[in-house]
Structures are given as C-alpha cells and as structure tokens.
Amino acid sequence: MSMTFDGKSRRKRERLELSLPARVYGRESEDYEWTEQTRLLDVTPFGVRLSLSRPTEPGRLLHLTLPMPRQLRCFDHVEDQYRVWALVRNMKSLEPVNDKPPRYEIGAAFIGKRAPASFDLDPTTLYEVASSPTEAGLWSVVERDNTSARHIPSDKPRPETRHNIPIEVMIEVLDEKGQVSARETTVTENISPRGAAVFTTLDITRGRFVRVTSVQYRISVVAAVRARRVGANGIPRLHLEFVDKRWPLEVE
C-alpha cells in the first residue's frame, strides 16, 4: 500500500480518535531506558497523540508498539503489531487530577521502522523534521543544528543571559514507572527563563529529565539534564534546560 504525502491537510483529515493500547519505549541516556503501557488519544498514518506518566522533550525519539489498523500503516501490513519509531514534536504538562502524579501529553510523528544510526551512538541526540518525506511517506529527520549546544563549555557565551540568583528549588527524579525515585532541596547557582545551573548531590547523567519546583515562584517545570559538572570548589552542578515552559524570571 503506498501513500502520498501532501502535508497538514491530509494529516488533519485522517486524524482518528482511537484509544488503542500502545507500548512506548524511551532511552533517555546511555545508561537509562524505560517502557510504559498507555493508550492513544488519536492517530493518523503519520503520527500519534498520547499521554505518558513521564516527561520527554521535542526532538527526542520514542519507539511505539501498537495494534495499528492496517489501512493506516505505511509498512508491516501483515504483522499483528505495528512497530515504529516516532519523533516527539511537542509536549505539555497536564494538570494533576485527584492528587495523582502529573501526566504529559505527547504529539509525535512517525519516522519509520528504524532509528537513525546516531541515536544508537548517543540517545540524547535531538532531531527535527527534514524537508522531504521517506519513501514510505513518513517523516524523515535530521540532527538539530543546535545539538552540540548540550556540550557547550561553561565559559562559552550563552544565547540568553543567566542571572546569578540563588532560588530555592526542589529537584525530583522519576524512575521507570514515572514515580519520584529521588528528590533534593537545593538552590540555583544561576538561572534564566530557559534554564539553570543548580548545586546537587544527585548522581544523574546527561539526557535524563527532572522536575524543578519552586514555592517562591509557584511553578513546576520539566528540565532536561544537559550536563553534570564539578565546579572549582568541588561542588557538583546540574546544568538544566527547561523543556515544557519558561521560568517567570523578573530581573530589575
């Protein structure tokens, strides 16, 4: 079965609200991966919308296994399960319900049967949609130009000014089930609307996600760990980039 690619109008017209069960696999870093069972919110031949108990970020890859209707598939039409890699296009935090842990709504575009070779080398690689589709009519991806920004030395100028403001925050790490496995109260070394450096005792690797909460600012944001470094004073820092919202920083 072949499918033509004719952009947003085609995808919107074929969006179906099918609550299909799906197994989602994510590899956040070289030493951390997870799987989660969930249900789709809607689906097209070119992507899905679903909710997860853990955050991710636009540009990451996820692997989905689901009983996709065969008429919507772009390959593997005779297999019971459709196994496809997907690029996260957007994420939003959902408000907690009845004191349950927060969930995250993910929109993802199908990119094909296999992940790029660069993903196997570095699962923290960020991707974006390329200008042309694959032969199957799915999205093709290229590495983001700013992927190397995750390796910027701390003395290199940042695109946005960090302010040396000590703000008390709580850092929470999620386990394979989306539950909080570790937390600490600490302070920021510096912060901007898009990210922060925080002092830490947590042993957490680049690529993982944490939740950063401030009582003072009445906010909770999801952040990706871009680096963990030990400063000249011997104290480790986490270098974080906020991925679901900006920090409401007001500096006089």
C-alpha positions in Angstrom: 0.0 0.0 0.0 1.5 3.4 -1.0 0.7 6.7 0.5 1.3 10.1 -0.9 2.5 13.0 1.3 0.6 16.2 0.9 1.1 17.9 4.2 -1.1 19.2 7.1 -4.5 19.0 5.4 -4.0 15.2 4.8 -2.9 14.5 8.4 -5.7 16.6 9.9 -8.4 15.0 7.7 -7.3 11.5 8.7 -6.9 12.1 12.5 -8.9 9.4 14.3 -9.7 9.3 17.9 -8.7 5.7 18.5 -7.9 4.7 22.1 -5.5 2.0 21.0 -3.2 0.4 23.6 0.5 1.2 23.0 3.8 0.1 24.4 6.2 3.1 24.5 10.0 2.7 24.8 12.3 5.6 25.6 16.0 5.7 26.1 16.9 8.9 27.9 20.6 8.4 28.3 23.4 5.9 27.7 22.5 4.0 30.9 18.8 4.7 31.4 15.8 3.4 29.5 12.1 2.8 30.2 8.9 1.3 28.9 5.3 2.3 29.6 1.9 1.0 28.6 -0.6 3.7 27.7 -3.4 4.4 25.2 -3.5 6.7 22.3 -5.6 9.9 22.2 -5.7 10.0 18.5 -3.7 8.7 15.5 -3.1 9.3 11.8 -0.9 7.4 9.3 1.8 9.8 10.1 1.8 10.2 13.9 0.0 9.9 17.2 -1.0 11.8 20.3 -0.8 10.1 23.7 -0.2 10.7 27.4 2.7 9.4 29.5 3.5 9.4 33.2 6.9 10.8 32.5 8.2 13.8 30.5 10.2 13.9 27.4 11.1 16.8 25.0 10.6 17.9 21.4 13.4 16.4 19.3 13.7 13.0 21.2 12.8 9.7 19.7 10.4 7.1 21.1 9.6 3.6 19.9 5.9 2.5 19.8 4.4 -0.9 19.5 0.6 -0.9 18.9 -2.2 -2.8 17.0 -2.4 -0.1 14.3 -5.3 -0.6 11.8 -3.7 -2.0 8.7 -5.2 0.6 6.4 -3.4 3.3 8.3 0.1 1.6 8.2 2.9 2.6 5.9 4.7 -0.7 6.3 4.4 -4.1 8.0 0.8 -4.6 6.9 0.7 -8.3 7.7 2.2 -8.1 11.2 0.0 -8.2 14.3 1.8 -5.3 15.9 3.0 -2.1 14.3 6.5 -1.2 15.5 7.5 2.3 14.6 9.9 5.0 15.7 8.4 8.4 16.4 9.9 11.9 16.8 8.4 14.0 19.7 7.1 17.2 18.2 5.5 18.7 21.3 4.8 18.1 24.9 2.6 19.7 27.5 2.2 19.0 31.2 -1.4 18.1 32.2 -2.8 19.3 35.5 -2.8 16.6 38.2 -6.2 15.0 38.9 -7.3 13.9 42.4 -3.8 14.1 43.8 -2.4 11.7 41.2 1.0 12.3 39.7 1.1 14.7 36.7 0.9 13.3 33.2 2.3 14.6 30.0 0.6 14.8 26.6 2.9 14.0 23.7 2.5 14.6 20.0 4.8 12.5 17.9 5.5 12.0 14.2 6.2 8.5 12.8 9.7 8.4 11.2 9.9 4.7 10.2 11.0 1.2 11.1 14.5 2.1 12.3 16.1 4.8 14.3 19.0 6.8 12.8 22.4 5.4 13.5 23.3 8.5 15.5 20.6 7.6 18.0 22.4 4.3 18.8 25.6 6.2 19.4 24.0 8.9 21.5 20.4 8.6 22.6 20.4 12.2 23.8 20.7 13.4 20.2 17.9 15.8 19.2 16.3 15.7 15.8 14.0 17.7 13.7 11.8 17.1 10.6 13.7 17.1 7.3 12.3 18.9 4.2 11.4 15.7 2.4 9.5 12.6 3.5 10.8 9.0 3.4 9.9 6.6 0.6 7.0 5.3 2.7 5.6 8.8 3.0 6.6 9.2 6.7 8.6 12.0 8.2 12.4 11.9 7.7 14.6 13.5 10.3 18.0 15.3 10.6 20.0 16.1 13.7 19.3 19.5 15.1 21.9 22.1 14.3 22.0 23.1 18.0 22.5 19.6 19.3 26.1 20.4 20.0 24.8 23.1 22.4 24.5 20.4 25.0 28.3 20.2 25.1 29.0 24.0 25.4 31.7 24.6 27.9 30.5 26.7 30.9 32.8 29.6 29.9 31.3 29.9 26.4 28.7 32.7 26.0 25.1 31.5 26.2 22.3 32.8 23.8 20.4 34.0 26.9 21.8 35.7 29.9 22.0 33.7 33.1 21.4 35.6 36.3 23.3 34.7 39.5 20.3 34.4 41.7 20.0 31.8 44.5 16.5 30.4 44.3 15.5 27.5 46.5 14.1 24.7 44.3 13.2 21.0 44.7 14.6 18.6 42.2 12.7 15.4 41.6 14.0 12.4 39.6 11.5 9.9 38.1 12.0 6.2 37.9 11.0 3.6 35.3 7.4 3.8 36.5 7.1 7.5 36.4 7.3 7.7 40.2 9.6 10.0 42.1 12.8 7.9 42.9 14.9 10.7 44.4 14.5 14.3 45.4 16.6 17.1 47.0 16.1 20.7 48.0 18.9 22.9 46.7 19.5 26.3 45.3 20.3 27.6 41.8 23.7 29.0 41.0 22.3 30.9 38.1 19.1 30.9 36.1 17.4 32.3 33.0 13.9 31.8 31.6 15.1 28.8 29.6 17.5 27.0 32.0 19.5 27.0 35.2 22.5 25.6 37.0 21.8 24.1 40.4 24.0 22.6 43.1 23.3 18.9 43.5 24.1 15.7 45.4 22.2 13.7 42.8 24.2 11.3 40.6 22.3 11.8 37.4 23.5 11.6 33.8 23.2 13.8 30.8 19.9 13.2 28.9 17.7 12.4 31.9 14.7 14.5 32.9 13.9 16.1 36.3 11.0 18.2 37.7 12.0 21.5 39.2 9.6 23.1 41.6 9.8 26.5 43.4 7.4 27.5 46.1 8.6 31.1 45.8 7.7 31.3 42.1 4.7 28.9 42.4 5.9 26.9 39.4 6.9 23.4 38.5 8.8 22.8 35.2 10.3 19.8 33.4 14.0 20.1 32.7 16.5 18.1 30.6 19.9 17.5 32.2 22.4 18.8 29.7 25.5 18.2 31.8 26.7 17.4 35.3 29.9 19.1 36.2 32.0 19.6 39.4 33.0 23.2 40.0 36.3 24.6 41.1 35.0 24.4 44.7 34.4 20.7 44.4 30.6 21.0 44.4 28.7 19.3 41.6 26.2 21.2 39.5 23.4 20.1 37.2 23.1 22.2 34.0 19.4 22.2 33.1 17.3 23.3 30.2 13.6 23.8 30.8 11.5 22.0 28.2 7.8 22.5 28.9 7.6 26.1 29.9 9.7 29.2 30.6 10.7 30.3 34.1 8.8 33.5 35.0 12.0 35.4 35.8 11.7 39.1 36.5 15.1 40.9 36.9 15.2 44.6 37.6 
